[in-house]
């Protein structure tokens, strides 16, 4: 059956929502709300630019780029055309011992954008798979180079790195892991870079705090034994918990620590790549070269699933010799249609100067969101580029946060629905302290910044009044 968006635009039409409730299993979703008579499955039927529409005809500003994905905006017909053309020419062929033109072209282009000697591209279907690939590569690399006991990984508290068992082990969110334990052993956690929640003795200076946080990585390596640690995984700007940028000197010190102990530095850029922080890769902007970059999401602006692990020449070197091969891969990795979508998307980036647009407008976005700090419920506004978190507090002076019951009522009981009803799709999240997260399409400017701020101001003011 073919369903057109136009068939479900009449107010009060619930057919699609009812069918979604009865048959669609939505990830990370409490389905009970759709069975108690109070919940309605939102059905999104159209996107154009920075806006989306539901099946009731309501318009919303997409303040999260779908899921940190739609960098170039919705409705880019040239991307769809490139995909259709590729599907007619070659819809699918695996890159297991073979190649096709689009995978070759995209690999070359990503290597060109990547820092240093990260010249080898291993394609996946998404970010979690790229993280999974990076851990497996780190283990095999050290086995092939005479250090077989190096297998552990270090990552940060509250960080999210994906849902496959390996990636979930690297993830630092206990509640996301408990249902699936036991997980892959060898994943060690260290403090993140949330300066707003820094220990009191380091709260006076961001650089001092950053160096303290970096040294906890060295401490963990020493405690576990350098001969057992293979890699450090970190997002240049940590997503979960509400956008933690790296303090000055932090990434540089982590790079030094990894070099000192012969540990690989993996930058998980699933969210921060492809313009989100104003460069194709955030690590370029921060001036630090990792050994591996994992990426996905914005590579195609969401027009097709596509991810990649990009590695240094050093890590590929053992696989150029003898019978060695990386016994790992995904059917859809390097898919011709997905690669065509990525190439068309990257053409848009270059033609329209999207990276420079982010750099030119990022301060305006920050300053607009910082206006919200006059509200009693807003404790902190933090982030970089077009990627921000607004931390919500019960007491601004003491920085007291909400307890679990209060956070439940605030976020799920009120904010998520109220923001959406007010015309803003974003994320109200409590994987750390309660935050509202924003990552809009990279094409927006001051007009949309103001719209975001006005909706947030109205809804957050109401939230405070009913606490």
Long-range contacts (C-beta under 8 A, 24 or more apart in sequence): 5-45, 5-46, 5-55, 8-43, 8-45, 8-55, 9-45, 9-55, 9-56, 9-57, 11-56, 11-57, 12-56, 13-55, 13-56, 14-40, 16-41, 16-43, 16-55, 17-41, 17-42, 17-43, 17-55, 30-412, 42-420, 46-74, 47-74, 47-75, 48-73, 48-74, 48-75, 49-73, 49-74, 49-75, 49-441, 49-443, 50-74, 50-440, 50-441, 50-443, 50-444, 50-448, 52-425, 58-423, 59-423, 60-420, 60-423, 60-424, 60-425, 61-423, 61-424, 61-425, 61-440, 61-448, 61-451, 61-452, 61-455, 62-425, 62-440, 62-441, 63-424, 63-425, 63-426, 63-438, 63-439, 63-440, 63-452, 64-425, 64-426, 64-427, 64-437, 64-438, 64-439, 64-440, 65-298, 65-302, 65-439, 65-440, 65-441, 65-442, 66-302, 67-297, 68-239, 68-270, 68-271, 68-276, 68-297, 68-298, 68-387, 68-439, 69-297, 69-298, 69-301, 69-302, 70-298, 70-301, 70-302, 70-441, 71-274, 71-275, 71-276, 71-298, 71-301, 71-345, 71-349, 71-354, 71-441, 71-442, 72-301, 72-345, 72-348, 72-349, 72-352, 72-354, 72-441, 72-442, 72-443, 73-301, 73-441, 73-442, 73-443, 74-441, 76-301, 76-303, 76-344, 76-345, 76-348, 78-344, 78-347, 78-348, 79-300, 79-301, 79-303, 79-341, 79-344, 79-345, 79-348, 80-303, 81-344, 82-340, 82-341, 82-343, 82-344, 83-303, 83-304, 83-337, 83-340, 83-341, 83-344, 85-340, 86-336, 86-337, 86-339, 86-340, 87-336, 87-337, 89-336, 90-336, 91-336, 91-337, 92-335, 92-336, 92-337, 93-336, 94-331, 94-333, 94-334, 95-123, 95-333, 95-334, 96-329, 100-334, 100-336, 102-334, 102-336, 102-339, 102-340, 102-343, 103-334, 103-336, 103-339, 105-339, 105-343, 106-334, 106-339, 106-342, 106-343, 107-334, 109-343, 109-346, 110-295, 110-299, 110-308, 110-310, 111-310, 113-280, 113-281, 113-284, 114-280, 114-281, 114-284, 114-293, 114-310, 115-281, 115-283, 115-284, 115-288, 115-289, 115-290, 116-289, 116-312, 117-312, 117-313, 117-314, 118-289, 118-290, 118-291, 118-292, 118-293, 118-310, 118-311, 118-312, 119-312, 119-313, 119-316, 120-310, 120-311, 120-312, 120-313, 120-315, 120-316, 121-308, 121-309, 121-310, 122-308, 122-309, 122-310, 122-311, 122-326, 122-333, 123-306, 123-307, 123-308, 123-330, 123-333, 123-334, 123-335, 123-339, 124-296, 124-307, 124-308, 124-309, 124-330, 124-333, 125-305, 125-306, 125-307, 125-330, 125-332, 125-333, 125-335, 126-162, 126-270, 126-296, 126-297, 126-305, 126-306, 126-307, 127-162, 127-268, 127-270, 127-271, 127-294, 127-295, 127-296, 127-297, 127-307, 128-161, 128-162, 128-163, 128-164, 128-167, 128-270, 129-162, 129-164, 129-167, 129-307, 129-330, 129-333, 130-268, 130-270, 130-294, 130-295, 130-296, 130-307, 130-308, 130-309, 131-161, 131-162, 131-164, 131-166, 131-167, 131-170, 131-233, 131-266, 131-268, 131-270, 131-294, 132-162, 132-164, 132-166, 132-167, 133-294, 133-309, 133-328, 134-231, 134-233, 134-266, 134-292, 134-294, 134-309, 135-166, 135-167, 135-170, 135-184, 135-230, 135-231, 135-233, 136-166, 136-326, 136-328, 137-292, 137-309, 137-311, 137-315, 137-326, 137-328, 138-230, 138-231, 138-264, 138-266, 138-292, 139-230, 140-326, 141-230, 141-264, 141-315, 141-318, 142-230, 144-318, 144-324, 145-318, 147-227, 147-262, 149-227, 149-228, 150-227, 150-228, 150-229, 150-230, 150-262, 150-263, 151-186, 151-228, 151-230, 152-186, 152-187, 152-188, 152-224, 152-228, 152-229, 152-230, 153-186, 153-187, 153-188, 153-229, 153-230, 153-231, 153-232, 153-233, 154-187, 154-188, 154-189, 154-190, 154-217, 154-220, 154-221, 154-224, 154-229, 154-231, 154-232, 154-233, 154-263, 155-187, 155-188, 155-189, 155-190, 155-232, 155-233, 155-234, 156-189, 156-190, 156-191, 156-192, 156-193, 156-234, 156-238, 157-189, 157-190, 157-191, 157-192, 158-192, 158-238, 158-240, 158-241, 158-431, 158-432, 159-192, 159-233, 159-234, 159-235, 159-238, 159-239, 159-240, 159-241, 160-239, 160-240, 160-431, 161-233, 161-268, 162-270, 170-233, 172-240, 173-240, 173-431, 175-431, 176-431, 186-228, 188-220, 188-224, 188-229, 190-216, 190-217, 190-219, 190-220, 191-216, 192-238, 192-241, 192-244, 193-238, 193-244, 193-245, 193-246, 193-247, 193-250, 194-238, 194-241, 194-242, 194-244, 194-432, 195-244, 195-247, 195-382, 196-379, 196-380, 196-382, 196-391, 196-399, 197-399, 197-433, 206-247, 206-248, 207-247, 207-248, 207-249, 209-247, 210-246, 210-247, 210-248, 210-249, 210-250, 210-253, 211-247, 211-249, 211-250, 211-253, 213-247, 213-250, 214-249, 214-250, 214-253, 214-254, 214-257, 215-253, 215-257, 217-254, 217-257, 218-257, 218-260, 218-261, 221-257, 221-261, 221-263, 226-261, 226-262, 226-263, 229-261, 229-263, 230-263, 230-264, 231-263, 231-264, 231-265, 231-266, 231-291, 231-292, 232-257, 232-258, 232-263, 232-264, 232-265, 232-266, 233-266, 233-268, 234-265, 234-266, 234-267, 234-268, 235-267, 235-268, 235-269, 235-270, 235-271, 235-272, 236-267, 236-269, 236-272, 236-277, 236-282, 236-283, 236-286, 237-271, 237-272, 237-277, 237-282, 237-383, 237-384, 237-385, 237-387, 239-271, 239-387, 239-437, 240-429, 240-431, 240-432, 241-389, 241-431, 241-432, 241-433, 241-435, 242-382, 242-389, 242-390, 242-391, 242-429, 242-432, 242-433, 242-435, 242-437, 243-382, 243-383, 243-384, 243-387, 243-388, 243-389, 243-435, 243-437, 244-382, 244-389, 245-382, 245-383, 245-384, 246-286, 251-283, 251-286, 251-288, 252-287, 252-288, 254-288, 255-288, 255-289, 255-290, 258-291, 264-291, 264-292, 264-315, 265-290, 265-291, 265-292, 266-290, 266-291, 266-292, 266-293, 266-294, 267-292, 267-293, 267-294, 268-294, 269-293, 269-294, 269-295, 270-294, 270-295, 270-296, 270-297, 270-307, 271-297, 271-387, 271-439, 272-385, 272-387, 273-297, 273-298, 273-299, 274-298, 274-299, 274-301, 274-345, 274-349, 275-349, 275-354, 275-355, 275-358, 275-385, 275-386, 275-442, 276-358, 276-385, 276-386, 276-387, 276-439, 276-442, 277-358, 277-384, 277-385, 277-386, 277-387, 278-355, 278-358, 278-359, 278-362, 278-384, 278-385, 279-355, 280-349, 280-355, 282-384, 282-385, 291-315, 298-345, 299-342, 299-345, 299-346, 300-338, 300-341, 300-342, 300-345, 301-341, 301-345, 301-348, 303-341, 303-344, 303-345, 304-335, 304-337, 304-338, 304-341, 304-342, 305-332, 305-335, 305-338, 306-335, 306-338, 306-339, 306-341, 306-342, 352-443, 354-442, 354-443, 357-442, 357-443, 357-445, 358-385, 358-386, 358-442, 361-386, 361-445, 361-446, 361-449, 362-386, 364-445, 364-446, 364-449, 365-449, 368-446, 368-449, 368-450, 368-452, 368-453, 369-438, 369-449, 369-452, 369-453, 369-456, 371-453, 371-457, 372-453, 372-456, 372-457, 372-460, 375-457, 375-460, 375-461, 375-464, 376-464, 377-460, 377-463, 377-464, 377-467, 378-460, 383-438, 386-439, 386-440, 386-442, 386-444, 387-438, 387-439, 388-437, 388-438, 388-439, 389-435, 389-436, 389-437, 389-438, 390-435, 390-436, 390-437, 390-438, 390-456, 391-433, 391-434, 391-435, 392-433, 392-434, 392-435, 392-436, 392-460, 392-463, 393-433, 394-467, 401-433, 401-434, 402-433, 402-434, 406-467, 407-434, 410-434, 410-463, 410-467, 414-463, 414-466, 415-459, 415-460, 415-463, 418-459, 418-462, 418-463, 419-455, 419-456, 419-459, 422-455, 422-458, 422-459, 423-451, 423-455, 424-451, 424-452, 424-455, 424-456, 424-459, 436-460
